[in-house]
Amino acid sequence: MIILREAGKDSFEDNRDKGISEMRLHRLELPTPFPVGPVNAYLLAGDPLTLVDTGPKTVEAQTALERGVAAAGARLGNIRRILLTHGHTDHAGNAAWVAQRSGAAVYLHGGDRAKVAGQRGELEHLKTFVTQAGLQNNFVESITSQIRSVRQYLDPLSKVSPLTDGEYLPLAGERLRALHTPGHSNGHVSFYHEDGVLVSGDLLLEGISPNPIVEFSPDGKRIPTLPQYLQSLRRVLLLNCEVAHPGHGGPIANPSARARESITLHEQRKEEVAAAIRRIPKPLAGICEELYQNLDDLNRMLALSEVIGHLDLLAEEKRLAITRKKGVLQYKVK
């Protein structure tokens, strides 16, 4: 059984003295320098002492992490296993720092291995995508510069143990199950306990829908991230899930209801995109400008990711026609 504790209410040593076998989960809120705000790490009591996500590599996040672990009755050096929900810098940037100070093994799905290794080969693929979307070189330069600037918040990981879908992870006589839940990130993993508790990373967030960020396979083929994301949400519906502990914000009391809300939202937005291209073909950038106004470059990139996802859904339904004009892709509902 997983019990959510406020840090400092009970020590791990007290738990061992009482002979309690329940697995306890402590939420550690860590600051980030990103617009998303604070990120959650979770300390899981038991053997092996486990940390889920680590925050970015900043002095502020490192200090908050050390204090949070201490308030929970442990020390950073006691951590023996680090589980990363995905390779985005706000969740994984500090993993190498924690591993160095604790000797903990780091676990991550192979789909995000390149992210934590500091390999950014997708930038060339991203340039091609943005150009085909109908945006100019100045936008390409701006967004690639912003991506490079984030590297300072991540220490590359040279050694990572793979997580596989369905893998059971022992913890204090109980088991967590790793579930591959891609969409927000290609290697995103959620951790499920049989008592109905899901450590969901950025799969489920309260009040906002995680962005299905555009990604590419090593050969440059774009991955259909939004269809993947919706499939991951449908997987949540098959679980006996009573509460989710997300990557940002507090616990989600009804994960299935939240998953259904997100699925419905994307179905509605898909039809909004379809309405925008019903009469004449339009490039991706033009569709985004019609649906979202006054965006800065970062949010324009997020809008491109979301709208191309809705176009992928239309393509799956065989409702989309794609043509090319002067190197720019044009989309129209059949």
VOZA-335060 format. One record per residue (C-alpha): residue number from 0; residue in three letters; chain; x, y, z. Coordinates in steps of 0.001 Angstrom, whole numbers, m for minus. Layout:
% residues N
vomi drenvo vexti x y z
NUM Ala A X Y Z
...
//
This chain:
% residues 334
vomi drenvo vexti x y z
0 Met A 0 0 0
1 Ile A 1293 3468 m867
2 Ile A 695 6219 1664
3 Leu A 1401 9827 758
4 Arg A 3229 11563 3605
5 Glu A 4150 15155 4189
6 Ala A 7910 15364 4603
7 Gly A 8953 15308 8233
8 Lys A 5787 13676 9632
9 Asp A 7379 10262 10093
10 Ser A 10903 8989 9564
11 Phe A 11910 5930 7580
12 Glu A 13622 4640 10712
13 Asp A 10335 4887 12649
14 Asn A 8665 2868 9886
15 Arg A 11234 82 10171
16 Asp A 10980 37 13991
17 Lys A 7202 m440 13782
18 Gly A 7543 m3228 11244
19 Ile A 5141 m1519 8851
20 Ser A 5385 m2976 5339
21 Glu A 3488 m171 3591
22 Met A 5357 1771 956
23 Arg A 5333 5472 1710
24 Leu A 5572 8218 m864
25 His A 6920 11693 m74
26 Arg A 6368 14526 m2556
27 Leu A 9363 16864 m2858
28 Glu A 8542 20100 m4686
29 Leu A 11616 21482 m6466
30 Pro A 12010 24910 m8105
31 Thr A 12841 25195 m11808
32 Pro A 13960 28138 m13963
33 Phe A 11301 27237 m16547
34 Pro A 7828 28716 m17225
35 Val A 6246 25441 m16062
36 Gly A 7157 26314 m12460
37 Pro A 8039 23778 m9747
38 Val A 8488 20091 m10517
39 Asn A 7766 17135 m8240
40 Ala A 10217 14465 m7194
41 Tyr A 8987 11545 m5102
42 Leu A 10915 9711 m2412
43 Leu A 9688 6130 m1955
44 Ala A 10534 4577 1405
45 Gly A 11684 1006 1645
46 Asp A 14442 m1165 279
47 Pro A 15872 52 m2026
48 Leu A 15269 3693 m1103
49 Thr A 14017 5148 m4381
50 Leu A 13805 8639 m5861
51 Val A 11436 9237 m8781
52 Asp A 12712 12199 m10859
53 Thr A 15343 14659 m9697
54 Gly A 14531 18158 m10948
55 Pro A 16921 20284 m13043
56 Lys A 20590 20882 m12338
57 Thr A 20402 24137 m10376
58 Val A 21713 25035 m6939
59 Glu A 18172 25910 m5875
60 Ala A 16762 22531 m6910
61 Gln A 19679 20655 m5350
62 Thr A 19231 22489 m2050
63 Ala A 15468 21846 m2041
64 Leu A 16043 18174 m2829
65 Glu A 18532 17688 m7
66 Arg A 16251 19451 2459
67 Gly A 13220 17474 1325
68 Val A 14996 14144 1661
69 Ala A 16244 15132 5128
70 Ala A 12748 16242 6210
71 Ala A 11483 12800 5166
72 Gly A 13959 11191 7573
73 Ala A 16627 10061 5106
74 Arg A 19847 11299 3539
75 Leu A 20740 11829 m100
76 Gly A 23500 9238 307
77 Asn A 20908 6613 1308
78 Ile A 19226 6656 m2121
79 Arg A 19923 3457 m4011
80 Arg A 17696 3783 m7083
81 Ile A 16637 6700 m9289
82 Leu A 13629 6175 m11553
83 Leu A 13140 8791 m14266
84 Thr A 9654 9226 m15697
85 His A 11219 10807 m18801
86 Gly A 14281 12641 m20050
87 His A 13101 16262 m20059
88 Thr A 15520 18517 m18238
89 Asp A 13090 19671 m15533
90 His A 12682 16019 m14479
91 Ala A 16075 14450 m15220
92 Gly A 18676 17230 m15348
93 Asn A 19908 16611 m11795
94 Ala A 20077 12791 m11988
95 Ala A 23840 12617 m12532
96 Trp A 24406 14874 m9491
97 Val A 22242 12657 m7260
98 Ala A 23829 9462 m8583
99 Gln A 27322 10804 m7977
100 Arg A 26531 11626 m4325
101 Ser A 24605 8462 m3558
102 Gly A 25930 5734 m5814
103 Ala A 22336 5119 m6923
104 Ala A 21592 3347 m10193
105 Val A 19585 5425 m12692
106 Tyr A 16724 3814 m14624
107 Leu A 15121 5242 m17775
108 His A 13224 3954 m20798
109 Gly A 15391 3602 m23896
110 Gly A 13172 5972 m25852
111 Asp A 14633 8900 m23900
112 Arg A 18227 7705 m23674
113 Ala A 19516 10318 m26116
114 Lys A 17894 13140 m24121
115 Val A 19750 12411 m20884
116 Ala A 22974 11697 m22759
117 Gly A 22920 15296 m23979
118 Gln A 22598 14240 m27620
119 Arg A 20562 16771 m29577
120 Gly A 20745 15334 m33073
121 Glu A 17067 16103 m33554
122 Leu A 17845 19794 m34110
123 Glu A 18488 19199 m37815
124 His A 15229 17249 m38091
125 Leu A 13467 20072 m36244
126 Lys A 14792 22625 m38728
127 Thr A 13336 20594 m41596
128 Phe A 9996 20284 m39800
129 Val A 9773 24018 m39088
130 Thr A 10706 24921 m42659
131 Gln A 8053 22570 m44050
132 Ala A 5588 24164 m41625
133 Gly A 6038 27496 m43422
134 Leu A 8118 29435 m40883
135 Gln A 11182 31506 m41667
136 Asn A 14818 30992 m40688
137 Asn A 14676 33552 m37868
138 Phe A 12157 31358 m36031
139 Val A 14344 28288 m36583
140 Glu A 17328 30132 m35112
141 Ser A 15300 31367 m32143
142 Ile A 13855 28017 m31159
143 Thr A 17113 26073 m31610
144 Ser A 18901 28690 m29504
145 Gln A 16332 28222 m26727
146 Ile A 16730 24447 m26877
147 Arg A 20521 24744 m26602
148 Ser A 20217 27133 m23652
149 Val A 18422 24442 m21629
150 Arg A 21500 22188 m21768
151 Gln A 23087 24069 m18857
152 Tyr A 20465 22520 m16549
153 Leu A 21376 18916 m17371
154 Asp A 24504 16894 m16637
155 Pro A 24746 14136 m19265
156 Leu A 24301 10597 m17951
157 Ser A 26889 8162 m19257
158 Lys A 25376 5087 m17588
159 Val A 21639 4331 m17470
160 Ser A 19831 1072 m16735
161 Pro A 16917 424 m19115
162 Leu A 13273 326 m18052
163 Thr A 10965 m1881 m20088
164 Asp A 7198 m1804 m20376
165 Gly A 5528 m4029 m17796
166 Glu A 8711 m4487 m15761
167 Tyr A 8158 m5053 m12031
168 Leu A 10395 m3164 m9630
169 Pro A 10770 m4582 m6098
170 Leu A 10341 m2203 m3173
171 Ala A 10042 m3180 488
172 Gly A 8444 m6524 m297
173 Glu A 6007 m4959 m2766
174 Arg A 6225 m4143 m6456
175 Leu A 5891 m1152 m8736
176 Arg A 5129 m1777 m12397
177 Ala A 6770 390 m15065
178 Leu A 4307 1324 m17803
179 His A 5585 2833 m21051
180 Thr A 3260 5801 m21600
181 Pro A 4720 7801 m24522
182 Gly A 3299 10938 m26084
183 His A 4590 13826 m24021
184 Ser A 8014 12237 m24432
185 Asn A 8947 9164 m26440
186 Gly A 10416 7325 m23445
187 His A 7878 8468 m20849
188 Val A 7175 5902 m18121
189 Ser A 4573 5905 m15340
190 Phe A 4844 3737 m12230
191 Tyr A 1793 1826 m11044
192 His A 1136 161 m7691
193 Glu A m1528 m2518 m7366
194 Asp A m3360 m501 m4697
195 Gly A m4447 1890 m7433
196 Val A m1689 4506 m7158
197 Leu A 13 5918 m10250
198 Val A 3160 8042 m10229
199 Ser A 2269 9643 m13536
200 Gly A 5075 12071 m14405
201 Asp A 3745 14376 m17122
202 Leu A 1187 11899 m18441
203 Leu A m1547 13419 m16271
204 Leu A m1592 16977 m14958
205 Glu A m4436 18786 m13227
206 Gly A m5915 21740 m15113
207 Ile A m3685 21569 m18197
208 Ser A m3089 19064 m20963
209 Pro A 583 18038 m21342
210 Asn A 1937 19035 m24731
211 Pro A 2684 16167 m27163
212 Ile A 6051 17674 m28085
213 Val A 7193 16943 m31624
214 Glu A 9890 14243 m31773
215 Phe A 11809 12348 m34424
216 Ser A 13271 8892 m34898
217 Pro A 17040 8745 m35513
218 Asp A 16445 8656 m39289
219 Gly A 14443 11899 m39122
220 Lys A 10949 10463 m39362
221 Arg A 8504 12409 m37205
222 Ile A 6906 10376 m34403
223 Pro A 3086 10741 m34107
224 Thr A 3240 11931 m30514
225 Leu A m395 12935 m29969
226 Pro A m1859 9584 m31123
227 Gln A 686 7934 m28815
228 Tyr A m360 10201 m25955
229 Leu A m4056 9425 m26355
230 Gln A m3267 5710 m26400
231 Ser A m1327 6155 m23154
232 Leu A m4323 7926 m21593
233 Arg A m6578 5060 m22663
234 Arg A m4192 2704 m20912
235 Val A m4854 4589 m17669
236 Leu A m8553 3862 m18123
237 Leu A m7783 131 m17997
238 Leu A m6091 459 m14597
239 Asn A m7784 363 m11222
240 Cys A m6355 3799 m10579
241 Glu A m7580 5733 m7522
242 Val A m5010 8524 m7325
243 Ala A m2185 9862 m9507
244 His A 889 11721 m8299
245 Pro A 1920 13959 m11224
246 Gly A 5123 15657 m12267
247 His A 3689 19078 m11462
248 Gly A 1058 20055 m8901
249 Gly A m768 18086 m6252
250 Pro A m2355 14624 m6355
251 Ile A m5128 13899 m8866
252 Ala A m8026 12256 m7038
253 Asn A m9733 10675 m10063
254 Pro A m7126 9826 m12719
255 Ser A m9618 8082 m15007
256 Ala A m11877 11149 m15103
257 Arg A m8878 13382 m15830
258 Ala A m7748 11052 m18630
259 Arg A m11238 11142 m20179
260 Glu A m11262 14954 m19980
261 Ser A m7961 15118 m21859
262 Ile A m9119 12667 m24520
263 Thr A m12344 14644 m25034
264 Leu A m10417 17925 m25210
265 His A m8166 16640 m27989
266 Glu A m11114 15234 m29909
267 Gln A m12718 18689 m29789
268 Arg A m9519 20432 m30844
269 Lys A m9097 17957 m33703
270 Glu A m12452 19085 m35070
271 Glu A m11459 22752 m34646
272 Val A m8386 22062 m36764
273 Ala A m10536 20233 m39314
274 Ala A m12859 23238 m39545
275 Ala A m9888 25541 m40191
276 Ile A m8774 23557 m43267
277 Arg A m12115 22528 m44702
278 Arg A m12191 25039 m47579
279 Ile A m8617 25587 m48713
280 Pro A m5243 23918 m48022
281 Lys A m3148 25678 m45381
282 Pro A 386 25243 m44026
283 Leu A 892 24205 m40411
284 Ala A 2089 27686 m39430
285 Gly A m1006 29247 m40960
286 Ile A m3325 26916 m39049
287 Cys A m1548 27764 m35791
288 Glu A m1803 31506 m36452
289 Glu A m5520 31143 m37058
290 Leu A m6140 29179 m33869
291 Tyr A m3613 30847 m31537
292 Gln A m2781 34556 m31572
293 Asn A 73 36596 m30085
294 Leu A 2379 33702 m29244
295 Asp A 6063 34066 m28431
296 Asp A 8448 31694 m30193
297 Leu A 8439 29032 m27464
298 Asn A 4638 28847 m27313
299 Arg A 4457 28928 m31121
300 Met A 6648 25808 m31114
301 Leu A 4299 24157 m28616
302 Ala A 1343 25139 m30804
303 Leu A 3031 23556 m33837
304 Ser A 3495 20350 m31820
305 Glu A m138 20264 m30773
306 Val A m1688 21102 m34146
307 Ile A 469 18638 m36071
308 Gly A m783 16058 m33569
309 His A m4387 16846 m34411
310 Leu A m3520 16592 m38095
311 Asp A m2062 13151 m37329
312 Leu A m5397 12149 m35817
313 Leu A m7204 13325 m38953
314 Ala A m4724 11357 m41065
315 Glu A m5410 8224 m38994
316 Glu A m9105 8689 m39825
317 Lys A m8182 9070 m43529
318 Arg A m9692 12563 m43540
319 Leu A m6519 14476 m44438
320 Ala A m5019 15414 m47802
321 Ile A m1413 16674 m47879
322 Thr A 205 18535 m50771
323 Arg A 3454 20456 m51123
324 Lys A 3910 24008 m52405
325 Lys A 7404 25495 m52715
326 Gly A 8708 23114 m50050
327 Val A 5908 23879 m47587
328 Leu A 3368 21192 m46701
329 Gln A m296 22126 m47149
330 Tyr A m3117 20408 m45268
331 Lys A m6786 20088 m46170
332 Val A m9678 17973 m44952
333 Lys A m10852 15612 m47668
//
